Amino acid sequence: MGYPTITLTNVKGSTLYRETDNQLLLHAGPEIAVASTKAYTAQIAVLALVAVKASNKDINLIKELSIAANVMEALCDSKDLYKDLAKKYLNETRNCFYIGRHLDYYLCMEAALKLKEISYIQTEGFAAGELKHGTIALIEDGTPVIAVITQEIVNLNTRSNIKEVSARGANVITISRKGISSKNDQIVIGDLNEFLTPLAAAVPVQLLAYYAALDRGCDIDKPRNLAKSVTVE
């Protein structure tokens, strides 16, 4: 239709790269595994740069991204925690749910995709505010529910949803940001700009998926039936 197009991609010369008028390379380095991890976080960082550039906001985004990088590095140092949580909550389950609100909901969808595609656990990401519209019927005794809380504006609302699923027998793992965390939250993310929390929150959910798949003996780099790029419609 004649509109200008732009691609965010990590692969120079890919099909999408060639099809568009402009390209933004992610520079995340070679991708080995089929499941996308660093390309996902790189896209968030690059889109943040584009958003700030397109706005009139006075934000030192390089500083904010540096803080986010330090938080992510600290999260990577807690691998034993994710390993233990995966073994305790995800080892023998067939189903799992992620719940969150606001930005956390979109992270939940990515987290659910990562868990299902490498561990083969049927996982869905739900908007926590819509639980009572039907999806809460899927919660039964022992169902793993992973709640993500990084946005202060929805903190209390999501915690109310946690109580609802816990009352129905769910085994809850809570991922929260330090400034709004509770003493019972198993995974706490260091404080950073709220709009960049998906960068940091991606780390624990990716590692939970990794250890869940490892426990099940799955091929993490090459999940069954998946390919690095879609070549047919």
TORKOL-4160 file (C-alpha; in steps of 0.2 Angstrom, whole numbers, padded with zeros to 4 digits, m for minus):
233
<pt num="1" X="0000" Y="0000" Z="0000"/>
<pt num="2" X="0015" Y="0011" Z="m0001"/>
<pt num="3" X="0018" Y="0014" Z="0018"/>
<pt num="4" X="0036" Y="0014" Z="0023"/>
<pt num="5" X="0041" Y="m0001" Z="0033"/>
<pt num="6" X="0055" Y="m0005" Z="0045"/>
<pt num="7" X="0061" Y="m0022" Z="0052"/>
<pt num="8" X="0069" Y="m0025" Z="0069"/>
<pt num="9" X="0079" Y="m0041" Z="0067"/>
<pt num="10" X="0095" Y="m0049" Z="0073"/>
<pt num="11" X="0099" Y="m0057" Z="0056"/>
<pt num="12" X="0106" Y="m0046" Z="0042"/>
<pt num="13" X="0100" Y="m0052" Z="0025"/>
<pt num="14" X="0085" Y="m0062" Z="0032"/>
<pt num="15" X="0069" Y="m0063" Z="0022"/>
<pt num="16" X="0060" Y="m0049" Z="0033"/>
<pt num="17" X="0076" Y="m0039" Z="0032"/>
<pt num="18" X="0076" Y="m0039" Z="0013"/>
<pt num="19" X="0057" Y="m0036" Z="0012"/>
<pt num="20" X="0057" Y="m0019" Z="0021"/>
<pt num="21" X="0063" Y="m0001" Z="0017"/>
<pt num="22" X="0072" Y="0001" Z="0033"/>
<pt num="23" X="0081" Y="m0010" Z="0045"/>
<pt num="24" X="0086" Y="m0009" Z="0063"/>
<pt num="25" X="0099" Y="m0023" Z="0068"/>
<pt num="26" X="0098" Y="m0029" Z="0086"/>
<pt num="27" X="0117" Y="m0034" Z="0087"/>
<pt num="28" X="0113" Y="m0048" Z="0100"/>
<pt num="29" X="0126" Y="m0059" Z="0092"/>
<pt num="30" X="0123" Y="m0077" Z="0084"/>
<pt num="31" X="0108" Y="m0086" Z="0089"/>
<pt num="32" X="0111" Y="m0104" Z="0092"/>
<pt num="33" X="0095" Y="m0111" Z="0101"/>
<pt num="34" X="0078" Y="m0111" Z="0091"/>
<pt num="35" X="0069" Y="m0103" Z="0106"/>
<pt num="36" X="0072" Y="m0084" Z="0106"/>
<pt num="37" X="0079" Y="m0076" Z="0122"/>
<pt num="38" X="0092" Y="m0063" Z="0119"/>
<pt num="39" X="0084" Y="m0057" Z="0103"/>
<pt num="40" X="0068" Y="m0054" Z="0113"/>
<pt num="41" X="0077" Y="m0043" Z="0126"/>
<pt num="42" X="0087" Y="m0034" Z="0113"/>
<pt num="43" X="0070" Y="m0030" Z="0104"/>
<pt num="44" X="0063" Y="m0022" Z="0120"/>
<pt num="45" X="0079" Y="m0012" Z="0122"/>
<pt num="46" X="0080" Y="m0006" Z="0104"/>
<pt num="47" X="0061" Y="m0001" Z="0104"/>
<pt num="48" X="0064" Y="0009" Z="0121"/>
<pt num="49" X="0077" Y="0019" Z="0111"/>
<pt num="50" X="0065" Y="0022" Z="0097"/>
<pt num="51" X="0051" Y="0027" Z="0109"/>
<pt num="52" X="0062" Y="0039" Z="0118"/>
<pt num="53" X="0069" Y="0047" Z="0102"/>
<pt num="54" X="0051" Y="0049" Z="0095"/>
<pt num="55" X="0045" Y="0057" Z="0111"/>
<pt num="56" X="0049" Y="0074" Z="0119"/>
<pt num="57" X="0054" Y="0066" Z="0135"/>
<pt num="58" X="0070" Y="0070" Z="0144"/>
<pt num="59" X="0076" Y="0053" Z="0149"/>
<pt num="60" X="0093" Y="0047" Z="0151"/>
<pt num="61" X="0089" Y="0030" Z="0143"/>
<pt num="62" X="0107" Y="0024" Z="0142"/>
<pt num="63" X="0108" Y="0026" Z="0161"/>
<pt num="64" X="0092" Y="0017" Z="0163"/>
<pt num="65" X="0097" Y="0003" Z="0152"/>
<pt num="66" X="0114" Y="0002" Z="0162"/>
<pt num="67" X="0104" Y="0000" Z="0178"/>
<pt num="68" X="0093" Y="m0014" Z="0169"/>
<pt num="69" X="0108" Y="m0023" Z="0164"/>
<pt num="70" X="0115" Y="m0023" Z="0181"/>
<pt num="71" X="0098" Y="m0030" Z="0188"/>
<pt num="72" X="0098" Y="m0043" Z="0174"/>
<pt num="73" X="0116" Y="m0049" Z="0179"/>
<pt num="74" X="0111" Y="m0050" Z="0197"/>
<pt num="75" X="0096" Y="m0061" Z="0192"/>
<pt num="76" X="0108" Y="m0073" Z="0183"/>
<pt num="77" X="0117" Y="m0076" Z="0199"/>
<pt num="78" X="0102" Y="m0084" Z="0207"/>
<pt num="79" X="0102" Y="m0099" Z="0195"/>
<pt num="80" X="0100" Y="m0112" Z="0210"/>
<pt num="81" X="0084" Y="m0103" Z="0215"/>
<pt num="82" X="0076" Y="m0105" Z="0198"/>
<pt num="83" X="0082" Y="m0123" Z="0197"/>
<pt num="84" X="0074" Y="m0127" Z="0214"/>
<pt num="85" X="0058" Y="m0119" Z="0210"/>
<pt num="86" X="0057" Y="m0128" Z="0193"/>
<pt num="87" X="0060" Y="m0145" Z="0202"/>
<pt num="88" X="0047" Y="m0141" Z="0216"/>
<pt num="89" X="0033" Y="m0133" Z="0205"/>
<pt num="90" X="0035" Y="m0139" Z="0187"/>
<pt num="91" X="0043" Y="m0156" Z="0188"/>
<pt num="92" X="0028" Y="m0167" Z="0186"/>
<pt num="93" X="0014" Y="m0155" Z="0180"/>
<pt num="94" X="0005" Y="m0155" Z="0164"/>
<pt num="95" X="m0002" Y="m0138" Z="0165"/>
<pt num="96" X="0005" Y="m0121" Z="0171"/>
<pt num="97" X="m0002" Y="m0103" Z="0171"/>
<pt num="98" X="0006" Y="m0086" Z="0171"/>
<pt num="99" X="m0004" Y="m0071" Z="0177"/>
<pt num="100" X="m0001" Y="m0052" Z="0177"/>
<pt num="101" X="m0008" Y="m0035" Z="0173"/>
<pt num="102" X="m0003" Y="m0020" Z="0163"/>
<pt num="103" X="0015" Y="m0023" Z="0156"/>
<pt num="104" X="0016" Y="m0039" Z="0166"/>
<pt num="105" X="0003" Y="m0047" Z="0156"/>
<pt num="106" X="0013" Y="m0046" Z="0140"/>
<pt num="107" X="0028" Y="m0053" Z="0149"/>
<pt num="108" X="0017" Y="m0067" Z="0155"/>
<pt num="109" X="0013" Y="m0071" Z="0137"/>
<pt num="110" X="0031" Y="m0072" Z="0132"/>
<pt num="111" X="0035" Y="m0082" Z="0148"/>
<pt num="112" X="0021" Y="m0095" Z="0144"/>
<pt num="113" X="0027" Y="m0097" Z="0126"/>
<pt num="114" X="0045" Y="m0100" Z="0132"/>
<pt num="115" X="0039" Y="m0113" Z="0145"/>
<pt num="116" X="0028" Y="m0123" Z="0133"/>
<pt num="117" X="0040" Y="m0123" Z="0118"/>
<pt num="118" X="0055" Y="m0130" Z="0127"/>
<pt num="119" X="0047" Y="m0141" Z="0141"/>
<pt num="120" X="0031" Y="m0145" Z="0132"/>
<pt num="121" X="0021" Y="m0141" Z="0148"/>
<pt num="122" X="0004" Y="m0134" Z="0142"/>
<pt num="123" X="0006" Y="m0116" Z="0148"/>
<pt num="124" X="m0005" Y="m0100" Z="0145"/>
<pt num="125" X="m0002" Y="m0082" Z="0150"/>
<pt num="126" X="m0018" Y="m0074" Z="0157"/>
<pt num="127" X="m0023" Y="m0056" Z="0161"/>
<pt num="128" X="m0025" Y="m0057" Z="0180"/>
<pt num="129" X="m0040" Y="m0045" Z="0180"/>
<pt num="130" X="m0049" Y="m0057" Z="0169"/>
<pt num="131" X="m0047" Y="m0073" Z="0179"/>
<pt num="132" X="m0065" Y="m0072" Z="0185"/>
<pt num="133" X="m0072" Y="m0071" Z="0168"/>
<pt num="134" X="m0069" Y="m0090" Z="0165"/>
<pt num="135" X="m0050" Y="m0094" Z="0166"/>
<pt num="136" X="m0051" Y="m0097" Z="0185"/>
<pt num="137" X="m0061" Y="m0113" Z="0182"/>
<pt num="138" X="m0045" Y="m0120" Z="0176"/>
<pt num="139" X="m0036" Y="m0119" Z="0193"/>
<pt num="140" X="m0037" Y="m0134" Z="0203"/>
<pt num="141" X="m0027" Y="m0142" Z="0217"/>
<pt num="142" X="m0008" Y="m0142" Z="0214"/>
<pt num="143" X="m0009" Y="m0131" Z="0198"/>
<pt num="144" X="0007" Y="m0120" Z="0196"/>
<pt num="145" X="0003" Y="m0102" Z="0194"/>
<pt num="146" X="0017" Y="m0090" Z="0191"/>
<pt num="147" X="0012" Y="m0072" Z="0195"/>
<pt num="148" X="0022" Y="m0057" Z="0189"/>
<pt num="149" X="0021" Y="m0040" Z="0198"/>
<pt num="150" X="0033" Y="m0026" Z="0193"/>
<pt num="151" X="0020" Y="m0012" Z="0191"/>
<pt num="152" X="0016" Y="m0002" Z="0207"/>
<pt num="153" X="m0001" Y="0003" Z="0199"/>
<pt num="154" X="m0007" Y="m0015" Z="0199"/>
<pt num="155" X="0002" Y="m0022" Z="0214"/>
<pt num="156" X="m0012" Y="m0024" Z="0226"/>
<pt num="157" X="m0024" Y="m0030" Z="0212"/>
<pt num="158" X="m0013" Y="m0044" Z="0206"/>
<pt num="159" X="m0010" Y="m0049" Z="0224"/>
<pt num="160" X="m0029" Y="m0051" Z="0226"/>
<pt num="161" X="m0029" Y="m0063" Z="0211"/>
<pt num="162" X="m0015" Y="m0073" Z="0220"/>
<pt num="163" X="m0026" Y="m0075" Z="0235"/>
<pt num="164" X="m0040" Y="m0081" Z="0223"/>
<pt num="165" X="m0030" Y="m0094" Z="0215"/>
<pt num="166" X="m0021" Y="m0100" Z="0231"/>
<pt num="167" X="m0038" Y="m0102" Z="0239"/>
<pt num="168" X="m0042" Y="m0114" Z="0225"/>
<pt num="169" X="m0026" Y="m0125" Z="0228"/>
<pt num="170" X="m0014" Y="m0117" Z="0216"/>
<pt num="171" X="0005" Y="m0118" Z="0220"/>
<pt num="172" X="0010" Y="m0100" Z="0217"/>
<pt num="173" X="0027" Y="m0093" Z="0212"/>
<pt num="174" X="0028" Y="m0074" Z="0213"/>
<pt num="175" X="0040" Y="m0063" Z="0204"/>
<pt num="176" X="0040" Y="m0045" Z="0210"/>
<pt num="177" X="0050" Y="m0029" Z="0209"/>
<pt num="178" X="0060" Y="m0025" Z="0225"/>
<pt num="179" X="0050" Y="m0009" Z="0228"/>
<pt num="180" X="0034" Y="m0017" Z="0229"/>
<pt num="181" X="0039" Y="m0035" Z="0235"/>
<pt num="182" X="0032" Y="m0045" Z="0249"/>
<pt num="183" X="0042" Y="m0056" Z="0261"/>
<pt num="184" X="0034" Y="m0072" Z="0253"/>
<pt num="185" X="0038" Y="m0068" Z="0235"/>
<pt num="186" X="0051" Y="m0081" Z="0229"/>
<pt num="187" X="0059" Y="m0071" Z="0215"/>
<pt num="188" X="0063" Y="m0052" Z="0218"/>
<pt num="189" X="0069" Y="m0041" Z="0204"/>
<pt num="190" X="0080" Y="m0026" Z="0208"/>
<pt num="191" X="0073" Y="m0009" Z="0206"/>
<pt num="192" X="0074" Y="m0001" Z="0189"/>
<pt num="193" X="0063" Y="0010" Z="0178"/>
<pt num="194" X="0046" Y="0002" Z="0178"/>
<pt num="195" X="0044" Y="0003" Z="0159"/>
<pt num="196" X="0060" Y="m0007" Z="0157"/>
<pt num="197" X="0055" Y="m0021" Z="0169"/>
<pt num="198" X="0051" Y="m0033" Z="0155"/>
<pt num="199" X="0070" Y="m0034" Z="0151"/>
<pt num="200" X="0074" Y="m0040" Z="0169"/>
<pt num="201" X="0058" Y="m0050" Z="0172"/>
<pt num="202" X="0062" Y="m0060" Z="0156"/>
<pt num="203" X="0078" Y="m0068" Z="0164"/>
<pt num="204" X="0069" Y="m0078" Z="0178"/>
<pt num="205" X="0055" Y="m0084" Z="0167"/>
<pt num="206" X="0067" Y="m0090" Z="0154"/>
<pt num="207" X="0078" Y="m0099" Z="0167"/>
<pt num="208" X="0062" Y="m0107" Z="0175"/>
<pt num="209" X="0058" Y="m0114" Z="0158"/>
<pt num="210" X="0076" Y="m0119" Z="0155"/>
<pt num="211" X="0077" Y="m0129" Z="0171"/>
<pt num="212" X="0060" Y="m0136" Z="0169"/>
<pt num="213" X="0065" Y="m0143" Z="0152"/>
<pt num="214" X="0082" Y="m0149" Z="0159"/>
<pt num="215" X="0073" Y="m0159" Z="0172"/>
<pt num="216" X="0062" Y="m0167" Z="0159"/>
<pt num="217" X="0077" Y="m0172" Z="0148"/>
<pt num="218" X="0071" Y="m0161" Z="0133"/>
<pt num="219" X="0082" Y="m0154" Z="0120"/>
<pt num="220" X="0082" Y="m0136" Z="0125"/>
<pt num="221" X="0092" Y="m0129" Z="0110"/>
<pt num="222" X="0081" Y="m0139" Z="0097"/>
<pt num="223" X="0063" Y="m0141" Z="0103"/>
<pt num="224" X="0053" Y="m0154" Z="0094"/>
<pt num="225" X="0043" Y="m0148" Z="0078"/>
<pt num="226" X="0051" Y="m0130" Z="0079"/>
<pt num="227" X="0062" Y="m0121" Z="0067"/>
<pt num="228" X="0072" Y="m0105" Z="0069"/>
<pt num="229" X="0062" Y="m0096" Z="0055"/>
<pt num="230" X="0045" Y="m0099" Z="0048"/>
<pt num="231" X="0048" Y="m0104" Z="0029"/>
<pt num="232" X="0030" Y="m0109" Z="0024"/>
<pt num="233" X="0013" Y="m0102" Z="0027"/>
